[in-house]
């Protein structure tokens, strides 16, 4: 789509030769409408769209943003980490306490809800909630094969995986 937009801009700047059938003036091609739901529709300015029949003012249609171009909000990162904890099947250990994956996710959600007024960054969540127990012990994760790893390291790895999946190409 970027190539098409660039070609259209270049054609507008340099002028379209009428004899080239592939390069038609913009006026000959009315914009096509694609259905959008309210969550993806851009805000409209009625004054700017009042003269939408004027071809010079017709906006160039742009493809919807793809998933790899979306910036992930901090609350979405934290929700992802909570989901990863819950689905991991790992055991979380802090001092003498052990939590299964569902119990650890429940504990982390409870600790988050106790501080609702605070806007958490994902890295803060990893350091203060997912990586440390309420009594100050560092969480370890135990894998099914018996290996252990710092919960901070495991959660940071999960966060890094998420960011790699959504980085712009």
PyMOL CGO cylinders between C-alpha atoms (Angstrom):
from pymol import cmd
from pymol.cgo import CYLINDER

trace = [
    CYLINDER, 0.00, 0.00, 0.00, 2.87, 2.37, 0.76, 0.3, 1, 1, 1, 1, 1, 1,
    CYLINDER, 2.87, 2.37, 0.76, 4.10, 1.94, -2.80, 0.3, 1, 1, 1, 1, 1, 1,
    CYLINDER, 4.10, 1.94, -2.80, 0.68, 2.84, -4.18, 0.3, 1, 1, 1, 1, 1, 1,
    CYLINDER, 0.68, 2.84, -4.18, 0.46, 5.93, -2.00, 0.3, 1, 1, 1, 1, 1, 1,
    CYLINDER, 0.46, 5.93, -2.00, 3.96, 6.99, -3.03, 0.3, 1, 1, 1, 1, 1, 1,
    CYLINDER, 3.96, 6.99, -3.03, 3.10, 6.46, -6.70, 0.3, 1, 1, 1, 1, 1, 1,
    CYLINDER, 3.10, 6.46, -6.70, -0.06, 8.53, -6.29, 0.3, 1, 1, 1, 1, 1, 1,
    CYLINDER, -0.06, 8.53, -6.29, 1.83, 11.33, -4.60, 0.3, 1, 1, 1, 1, 1, 1,
    CYLINDER, 1.83, 11.33, -4.60, 4.53, 11.24, -7.26, 0.3, 1, 1, 1, 1, 1, 1,
    CYLINDER, 4.53, 11.24, -7.26, 1.89, 11.29, -9.98, 0.3, 1, 1, 1, 1, 1, 1,
    CYLINDER, 1.89, 11.29, -9.98, 0.16, 14.27, -8.41, 0.3, 1, 1, 1, 1, 1, 1,
    CYLINDER, 0.16, 14.27, -8.41, 3.43, 16.17, -8.13, 0.3, 1, 1, 1, 1, 1, 1,
    CYLINDER, 3.43, 16.17, -8.13, 4.67, 15.41, -11.65, 0.3, 1, 1, 1, 1, 1, 1,
    CYLINDER, 4.67, 15.41, -11.65, 1.35, 15.19, -13.46, 0.3, 1, 1, 1, 1, 1, 1,
    CYLINDER, 1.35, 15.19, -13.46, -0.13, 12.09, -15.04, 0.3, 1, 1, 1, 1, 1, 1,
    CYLINDER, -0.13, 12.09, -15.04, 0.35, 11.55, -18.75, 0.3, 1, 1, 1, 1, 1, 1,
    CYLINDER, 0.35, 11.55, -18.75, -3.12, 10.95, -20.21, 0.3, 1, 1, 1, 1, 1, 1,
    CYLINDER, -3.12, 10.95, -20.21, -1.87, 8.36, -22.69, 0.3, 1, 1, 1, 1, 1, 1,
    CYLINDER, -1.87, 8.36, -22.69, -0.64, 5.95, -20.00, 0.3, 1, 1, 1, 1, 1, 1,
    CYLINDER, -0.64, 5.95, -20.00, -3.63, 3.66, -19.23, 0.3, 1, 1, 1, 1, 1, 1,
    CYLINDER, -3.63, 3.66, -19.23, -2.11, 2.54, -15.91, 0.3, 1, 1, 1, 1, 1, 1,
    CYLINDER, -2.11, 2.54, -15.91, -1.92, 6.10, -14.59, 0.3, 1, 1, 1, 1, 1, 1,
    CYLINDER, -1.92, 6.10, -14.59, -5.43, 7.51, -14.44, 0.3, 1, 1, 1, 1, 1, 1,
    CYLINDER, -5.43, 7.51, -14.44, -6.25, 10.86, -12.83, 0.3, 1, 1, 1, 1, 1, 1,
    CYLINDER, -6.25, 10.86, -12.83, -7.50, 10.55, -9.26, 0.3, 1, 1, 1, 1, 1, 1,
    CYLINDER, -7.50, 10.55, -9.26, -10.88, 12.07, -10.23, 0.3, 1, 1, 1, 1, 1, 1,
    CYLINDER, -10.88, 12.07, -10.23, -11.69, 9.00, -12.41, 0.3, 1, 1, 1, 1, 1, 1,
    CYLINDER, -11.69, 9.00, -12.41, -11.51, 6.66, -9.40, 0.3, 1, 1, 1, 1, 1, 1,
    CYLINDER, -11.51, 6.66, -9.40, -13.90, 7.42, -6.55, 0.3, 1, 1, 1, 1, 1, 1,
    CYLINDER, -13.90, 7.42, -6.55, -12.64, 6.18, -3.19, 0.3, 1, 1, 1, 1, 1, 1,
    CYLINDER, -12.64, 6.18, -3.19, -13.93, 2.81, -2.11, 0.3, 1, 1, 1, 1, 1, 1,
    CYLINDER, -13.93, 2.81, -2.11, -15.51, 2.45, 1.27, 0.3, 1, 1, 1, 1, 1, 1,
    CYLINDER, -15.51, 2.45, 1.27, -14.50, -0.33, 3.60, 0.3, 1, 1, 1, 1, 1, 1,
    CYLINDER, -14.50, -0.33, 3.60, -16.67, -1.12, 6.61, 0.3, 1, 1, 1, 1, 1, 1,
    CYLINDER, -16.67, -1.12, 6.61, -15.02, -0.28, 9.92, 0.3, 1, 1, 1, 1, 1, 1,
    CYLINDER, -15.02, -0.28, 9.92, -16.15, -0.81, 13.42, 0.3, 1, 1, 1, 1, 1, 1,
    CYLINDER, -16.15, -0.81, 13.42, -16.11, 2.08, 15.89, 0.3, 1, 1, 1, 1, 1, 1,
    CYLINDER, -16.11, 2.08, 15.89, -12.85, 0.96, 17.52, 0.3, 1, 1, 1, 1, 1, 1,
    CYLINDER, -12.85, 0.96, 17.52, -10.82, 1.37, 14.33, 0.3, 1, 1, 1, 1, 1, 1,
    CYLINDER, -10.82, 1.37, 14.33, -12.60, 4.31, 12.70, 0.3, 1, 1, 1, 1, 1, 1,
    CYLINDER, -12.60, 4.31, 12.70, -10.58, 7.50, 12.84, 0.3, 1, 1, 1, 1, 1, 1,
    CYLINDER, -10.58, 7.50, 12.84, -12.11, 10.57, 14.40, 0.3, 1, 1, 1, 1, 1, 1,
    CYLINDER, -12.11, 10.57, 14.40, -13.78, 12.72, 11.78, 0.3, 1, 1, 1, 1, 1, 1,
    CYLINDER, -13.78, 12.72, 11.78, -13.91, 16.45, 11.44, 0.3, 1, 1, 1, 1, 1, 1,
    CYLINDER, -13.91, 16.45, 11.44, -17.25, 17.36, 9.84, 0.3, 1, 1, 1, 1, 1, 1,
    CYLINDER, -17.25, 17.36, 9.84, -15.95, 20.75, 8.68, 0.3, 1, 1, 1, 1, 1, 1,
    CYLINDER, -15.95, 20.75, 8.68, -13.06, 19.07, 6.86, 0.3, 1, 1, 1, 1, 1, 1,
    CYLINDER, -13.06, 19.07, 6.86, -15.39, 16.51, 5.27, 0.3, 1, 1, 1, 1, 1, 1,
    CYLINDER, -15.39, 16.51, 5.27, -18.13, 18.99, 4.33, 0.3, 1, 1, 1, 1, 1, 1,
    CYLINDER, -18.13, 18.99, 4.33, -16.93, 19.20, 0.74, 0.3, 1, 1, 1, 1, 1, 1,
    CYLINDER, -16.93, 19.20, 0.74, -16.10, 15.50, 0.29, 0.3, 1, 1, 1, 1, 1, 1,
    CYLINDER, -16.10, 15.50, 0.29, -17.44, 15.53, -3.28, 0.3, 1, 1, 1, 1, 1, 1,
    CYLINDER, -17.44, 15.53, -3.28, -14.55, 17.78, -4.37, 0.3, 1, 1, 1, 1, 1, 1,
    CYLINDER, -14.55, 17.78, -4.37, -11.93, 15.36, -5.81, 0.3, 1, 1, 1, 1, 1, 1,
    CYLINDER, -11.93, 15.36, -5.81, -9.11, 17.62, -4.64, 0.3, 1, 1, 1, 1, 1, 1,
    CYLINDER, -9.11, 17.62, -4.64, -10.33, 17.16, -1.07, 0.3, 1, 1, 1, 1, 1, 1,
    CYLINDER, -10.33, 17.16, -1.07, -11.06, 13.42, -1.29, 0.3, 1, 1, 1, 1, 1, 1,
    CYLINDER, -11.06, 13.42, -1.29, -8.79, 11.64, 1.22, 0.3, 1, 1, 1, 1, 1, 1,
    CYLINDER, -8.79, 11.64, 1.22, -6.50, 8.91, -0.02, 0.3, 1, 1, 1, 1, 1, 1,
    CYLINDER, -6.50, 8.91, -0.02, -7.70, 5.59, 1.43, 0.3, 1, 1, 1, 1, 1, 1,
    CYLINDER, -7.70, 5.59, 1.43, -5.14, 4.06, 3.77, 0.3, 1, 1, 1, 1, 1, 1,
    CYLINDER, -5.14, 4.06, 3.77, -4.99, 0.44, 4.87, 0.3, 1, 1, 1, 1, 1, 1,
    CYLINDER, -4.99, 0.44, 4.87, -5.86, -0.23, 8.50, 0.3, 1, 1, 1, 1, 1, 1,
    CYLINDER, -5.86, -0.23, 8.50, -2.87, -0.52, 10.81, 0.3, 1, 1, 1, 1, 1, 1,
    CYLINDER, -2.87, -0.52, 10.81, -1.54, -4.04, 10.97, 0.3, 1, 1, 1, 1, 1, 1,
    CYLINDER, -1.54, -4.04, 10.97, -0.81, -5.82, 14.26, 0.3, 1, 1, 1, 1, 1, 1,
    CYLINDER, -0.81, -5.82, 14.26, 2.95, -5.43, 13.89, 0.3, 1, 1, 1, 1, 1, 1,
    CYLINDER, 2.95, -5.43, 13.89, 2.59, -1.64, 13.73, 0.3, 1, 1, 1, 1, 1, 1,
    CYLINDER, 2.59, -1.64, 13.73, 0.57, -1.24, 16.92, 0.3, 1, 1, 1, 1, 1, 1,
    CYLINDER, 0.57, -1.24, 16.92, 2.29, 0.16, 19.97, 0.3, 1, 1, 1, 1, 1, 1,
    CYLINDER, 2.29, 0.16, 19.97, 1.41, -2.02, 22.91, 0.3, 1, 1, 1, 1, 1, 1,
    CYLINDER, 1.41, -2.02, 22.91, 0.20, -0.16, 25.99, 0.3, 1, 1, 1, 1, 1, 1,
    CYLINDER, 0.20, -0.16, 25.99, 1.70, -0.97, 29.39, 0.3, 1, 1, 1, 1, 1, 1,
    CYLINDER, 1.70, -0.97, 29.39, -1.60, -2.36, 30.73, 0.3, 1, 1, 1, 1, 1, 1,
    CYLINDER, -1.60, -2.36, 30.73, -1.75, -4.70, 27.73, 0.3, 1, 1, 1, 1, 1, 1,
    CYLINDER, -1.75, -4.70, 27.73, 1.80, -5.89, 28.42, 0.3, 1, 1, 1, 1, 1, 1,
    CYLINDER, 1.80, -5.89, 28.42, 0.89, -6.58, 32.04, 0.3, 1, 1, 1, 1, 1, 1,
    CYLINDER, 0.89, -6.58, 32.04, -2.27, -8.46, 31.00, 0.3, 1, 1, 1, 1, 1, 1,
    CYLINDER, -2.27, -8.46, 31.00, -0.12, -10.53, 28.63, 0.3, 1, 1, 1, 1, 1, 1,
    CYLINDER, -0.12, -10.53, 28.63, 2.35, -11.32, 31.44, 0.3, 1, 1, 1, 1, 1, 1,
    CYLINDER, 2.35, -11.32, 31.44, -0.48, -12.33, 33.78, 0.3, 1, 1, 1, 1, 1, 1,
    CYLINDER, -0.48, -12.33, 33.78, -1.83, -14.62, 31.09, 0.3, 1, 1, 1, 1, 1, 1,
    CYLINDER, -1.83, -14.62, 31.09, 1.63, -16.12, 30.54, 0.3, 1, 1, 1, 1, 1, 1,
    CYLINDER, 1.63, -16.12, 30.54, 1.99, -16.75, 34.28, 0.3, 1, 1, 1, 1, 1, 1,
    CYLINDER, 1.99, -16.75, 34.28, -1.42, -18.41, 34.47, 0.3, 1, 1, 1, 1, 1, 1,
    CYLINDER, -1.42, -18.41, 34.47, -0.86, -20.62, 31.42, 0.3, 1, 1, 1, 1, 1, 1,
    CYLINDER, -0.86, -20.62, 31.42, 2.76, -21.50, 32.18, 0.3, 1, 1, 1, 1, 1, 1,
    CYLINDER, 2.76, -21.50, 32.18, 2.22, -24.57, 34.33, 0.3, 1, 1, 1, 1, 1, 1,
    CYLINDER, 2.22, -24.57, 34.33, 5.25, -23.47, 36.37, 0.3, 1, 1, 1, 1, 1, 1,
    CYLINDER, 5.25, -23.47, 36.37, 5.66, -23.37, 40.14, 0.3, 1, 1, 1, 1, 1, 1,
    CYLINDER, 5.66, -23.37, 40.14, 6.52, -20.00, 41.68, 0.3, 1, 1, 1, 1, 1, 1,
    CYLINDER, 6.52, -20.00, 41.68, 8.57, -20.12, 44.87, 0.3, 1, 1, 1, 1, 1, 1,
    CYLINDER, 8.57, -20.12, 44.87, 9.30, -17.34, 47.37, 0.3, 1, 1, 1, 1, 1, 1,
    CYLINDER, 9.30, -17.34, 47.37, 10.92, -18.33, 50.66, 0.3, 1, 1, 1, 1, 1, 1,
    CYLINDER, 10.92, -18.33, 50.66, 8.87, -21.21, 52.07, 0.3, 1, 1, 1, 1, 1, 1,
    CYLINDER, 8.87, -21.21, 52.07, 5.82, -20.47, 49.93, 0.3, 1, 1, 1, 1, 1, 1,
    CYLINDER, 5.82, -20.47, 49.93, 4.95, -22.16, 46.67, 0.3, 1, 1, 1, 1, 1, 1,
    CYLINDER, 4.95, -22.16, 46.67, 2.27, -21.08, 44.20, 0.3, 1, 1, 1, 1, 1, 1,
    CYLINDER, 2.27, -21.08, 44.20, 1.04, -22.98, 41.20, 0.3, 1, 1, 1, 1, 1, 1,
    CYLINDER, 1.04, -22.98, 41.20, 0.64, -20.93, 38.01, 0.3, 1, 1, 1, 1, 1, 1,
    CYLINDER, 0.64, -20.93, 38.01, -3.04, -20.10, 38.63, 0.3, 1, 1, 1, 1, 1, 1,
    CYLINDER, -3.04, -20.10, 38.63, -2.34, -19.17, 42.25, 0.3, 1, 1, 1, 1, 1, 1,
    CYLINDER, -2.34, -19.17, 42.25, 0.55, -16.92, 41.25, 0.3, 1, 1, 1, 1, 1, 1,
    CYLINDER, 0.55, -16.92, 41.25, -1.58, -15.15, 38.65, 0.3, 1, 1, 1, 1, 1, 1,
    CYLINDER, -1.58, -15.15, 38.65, -4.33, -14.67, 41.24, 0.3, 1, 1, 1, 1, 1, 1,
    CYLINDER, -4.33, -14.67, 41.24, -1.82, -13.27, 43.76, 0.3, 1, 1, 1, 1, 1, 1,
    CYLINDER, -1.82, -13.27, 43.76, -0.37, -10.86, 41.17, 0.3, 1, 1, 1, 1, 1, 1,
    CYLINDER, -0.37, -10.86, 41.17, -3.85, -9.65, 40.16, 0.3, 1, 1, 1, 1, 1, 1,
    CYLINDER, -3.85, -9.65, 40.16, -4.77, -9.11, 43.80, 0.3, 1, 1, 1, 1, 1, 1,
    CYLINDER, -4.77, -9.11, 43.80, -1.59, -7.11, 44.43, 0.3, 1, 1, 1, 1, 1, 1,
    CYLINDER, -1.59, -7.11, 44.43, -2.30, -4.99, 41.33, 0.3, 1, 1, 1, 1, 1, 1,
    CYLINDER, -2.30, -4.99, 41.33, -5.88, -4.32, 42.42, 0.3, 1, 1, 1, 1, 1, 1,
    CYLINDER, -5.88, -4.32, 42.42, -4.68, -3.15, 45.83, 0.3, 1, 1, 1, 1, 1, 1,
    CYLINDER, -4.68, -3.15, 45.83, -2.81, -0.35, 44.09, 0.3, 1, 1, 1, 1, 1, 1,
    CYLINDER, -2.81, -0.35, 44.09, -5.38, 0.62, 41.43, 0.3, 1, 1, 1, 1, 1, 1,
    CYLINDER, -5.38, 0.62, 41.43, -4.47, 4.30, 41.59, 0.3, 1, 1, 1, 1, 1, 1,
    CYLINDER, -4.47, 4.30, 41.59, -0.97, 3.56, 40.37, 0.3, 1, 1, 1, 1, 1, 1,
    CYLINDER, -0.97, 3.56, 40.37, -0.20, 3.34, 36.65, 0.3, 1, 1, 1, 1, 1, 1,
    CYLINDER, -0.20, 3.34, 36.65, 2.15, 0.40, 36.34, 0.3, 1, 1, 1, 1, 1, 1,
    CYLINDER, 2.15, 0.40, 36.34, 4.77, -0.01, 33.65, 0.3, 1, 1, 1, 1, 1, 1,
    CYLINDER, 4.77, -0.01, 33.65, 5.39, -3.62, 32.61, 0.3, 1, 1, 1, 1, 1, 1,
    CYLINDER, 5.39, -3.62, 32.61, 9.00, -3.50, 33.87, 0.3, 1, 1, 1, 1, 1, 1,
    CYLINDER, 9.00, -3.50, 33.87, 7.80, -2.21, 37.26, 0.3, 1, 1, 1, 1, 1, 1,
    CYLINDER, 7.80, -2.21, 37.26, 5.27, -5.04, 37.38, 0.3, 1, 1, 1, 1, 1, 1,
    CYLINDER, 5.27, -5.04, 37.38, 8.06, -7.54, 36.73, 0.3, 1, 1, 1, 1, 1, 1,
    CYLINDER, 8.06, -7.54, 36.73, 10.32, -6.07, 39.41, 0.3, 1, 1, 1, 1, 1, 1,
    CYLINDER, 10.32, -6.07, 39.41, 7.79, -5.35, 42.14, 0.3, 1, 1, 1, 1, 1, 1,
    CYLINDER, 7.79, -5.35, 42.14, 4.90, -7.80, 41.71, 0.3, 1, 1, 1, 1, 1, 1,
    CYLINDER, 4.90, -7.80, 41.71, 5.92, -10.72, 39.53, 0.3, 1, 1, 1, 1, 1, 1,
    CYLINDER, 5.92, -10.72, 39.53, 9.50, -10.85, 40.75, 0.3, 1, 1, 1, 1, 1, 1,
    CYLINDER, 9.50, -10.85, 40.75, 9.07, -10.27, 44.48, 0.3, 1, 1, 1, 1, 1, 1,
    CYLINDER, 9.07, -10.27, 44.48, 6.67, -11.74, 47.02, 0.3, 1, 1, 1, 1, 1, 1,
    CYLINDER, 6.67, -11.74, 47.02, 4.62, -9.50, 49.32, 0.3, 1, 1, 1, 1, 1, 1,
    CYLINDER, 4.62, -9.50, 49.32, 7.06, -10.22, 52.15, 0.3, 1, 1, 1, 1, 1, 1,
    CYLINDER, 7.06, -10.22, 52.15, 10.06, -9.21, 50.03, 0.3, 1, 1, 1, 1, 1, 1,
    CYLINDER, 10.06, -9.21, 50.03, 11.45, -12.58, 48.90, 0.3, 1, 1, 1, 1, 1, 1,
    CYLINDER, 11.45, -12.58, 48.90, 12.49, -12.90, 45.28, 0.3, 1, 1, 1, 1, 1, 1,
    CYLINDER, 12.49, -12.90, 45.28, 10.30, -15.31, 43.33, 0.3, 1, 1, 1, 1, 1, 1,
    CYLINDER, 10.30, -15.31, 43.33, 11.89, -18.24, 41.54, 0.3, 1, 1, 1, 1, 1, 1,
    CYLINDER, 11.89, -18.24, 41.54, 10.16, -20.32, 38.90, 0.3, 1, 1, 1, 1, 1, 1,
    CYLINDER, 10.16, -20.32, 38.90, 10.57, -24.08, 38.91, 0.3, 1, 1, 1, 1, 1, 1,
    CYLINDER, 10.57, -24.08, 38.91, 10.19, -25.85, 35.58, 0.3, 1, 1, 1, 1, 1, 1,
    CYLINDER, 10.19, -25.85, 35.58, 8.75, -29.37, 35.32, 0.3, 1, 1, 1, 1, 1, 1,
    CYLINDER, 8.75, -29.37, 35.32, 12.28, -30.77, 34.86, 0.3, 1, 1, 1, 1, 1, 1,
    CYLINDER, 12.28, -30.77, 34.86, 13.35, -29.25, 38.22, 0.3, 1, 1, 1, 1, 1, 1,
    CYLINDER, 13.35, -29.25, 38.22, 15.39, -26.32, 36.88, 0.3, 1, 1, 1, 1, 1, 1,
    CYLINDER, 15.39, -26.32, 36.88, 14.83, -22.99, 38.56, 0.3, 1, 1, 1, 1, 1, 1,
    CYLINDER, 14.83, -22.99, 38.56, 15.16, -19.47, 37.27, 0.3, 1, 1, 1, 1, 1, 1,
    CYLINDER, 15.16, -19.47, 37.27, 14.54, -16.04, 38.70, 0.3, 1, 1, 1, 1, 1, 1,
    CYLINDER, 14.54, -16.04, 38.70, 10.92, -15.04, 38.08, 0.3, 1, 1, 1, 1, 1, 1,
    CYLINDER, 10.92, -15.04, 38.08, 12.20, -11.63, 36.98, 0.3, 1, 1, 1, 1, 1, 1,
    CYLINDER, 12.20, -11.63, 36.98, 14.36, -13.24, 34.31, 0.3, 1, 1, 1, 1, 1, 1,
    CYLINDER, 14.36, -13.24, 34.31, 11.52, -15.46, 33.14, 0.3, 1, 1, 1, 1, 1, 1,
    CYLINDER, 11.52, -15.46, 33.14, 9.01, -12.58, 33.02, 0.3, 1, 1, 1, 1, 1, 1,
    CYLINDER, 9.01, -12.58, 33.02, 11.49, -10.30, 31.26, 0.3, 1, 1, 1, 1, 1, 1,
    CYLINDER, 11.49, -10.30, 31.26, 11.97, -13.06, 28.69, 0.3, 1, 1, 1, 1, 1, 1,
    CYLINDER, 11.97, -13.06, 28.69, 8.20, -13.29, 28.19, 0.3, 1, 1, 1, 1, 1, 1,
    CYLINDER, 8.20, -13.29, 28.19, 8.02, -9.52, 27.78, 0.3, 1, 1, 1, 1, 1, 1,
    CYLINDER, 8.02, -9.52, 27.78, 10.88, -9.57, 25.29, 0.3, 1, 1, 1, 1, 1, 1,
    CYLINDER, 10.88, -9.57, 25.29, 9.09, -12.29, 23.28, 0.3, 1, 1, 1, 1, 1, 1,
    CYLINDER, 9.09, -12.29, 23.28, 5.96, -10.14, 23.16, 0.3, 1, 1, 1, 1, 1, 1,
    CYLINDER, 5.96, -10.14, 23.16, 7.88, -7.11, 21.96, 0.3, 1, 1, 1, 1, 1, 1,
    CYLINDER, 7.88, -7.11, 21.96, 9.67, -9.14, 19.28, 0.3, 1, 1, 1, 1, 1, 1,
    CYLINDER, 9.67, -9.14, 19.28, 6.32, -10.40, 17.98, 0.3, 1, 1, 1, 1, 1, 1,
    CYLINDER, 6.32, -10.40, 17.98, 5.04, -6.82, 17.62, 0.3, 1, 1, 1, 1, 1, 1,
    CYLINDER, 5.04, -6.82, 17.62, 8.07, -4.93, 16.43, 0.3, 1, 1, 1, 1, 1, 1,
    CYLINDER, 8.07, -4.93, 16.43, 7.70, -3.04, 13.15, 0.3, 1, 1, 1, 1, 1, 1,
    CYLINDER, 7.70, -3.04, 13.15, 9.19, -4.86, 10.18, 0.3, 1, 1, 1, 1, 1, 1,
]
cmd.load_cgo(trace, "trace")
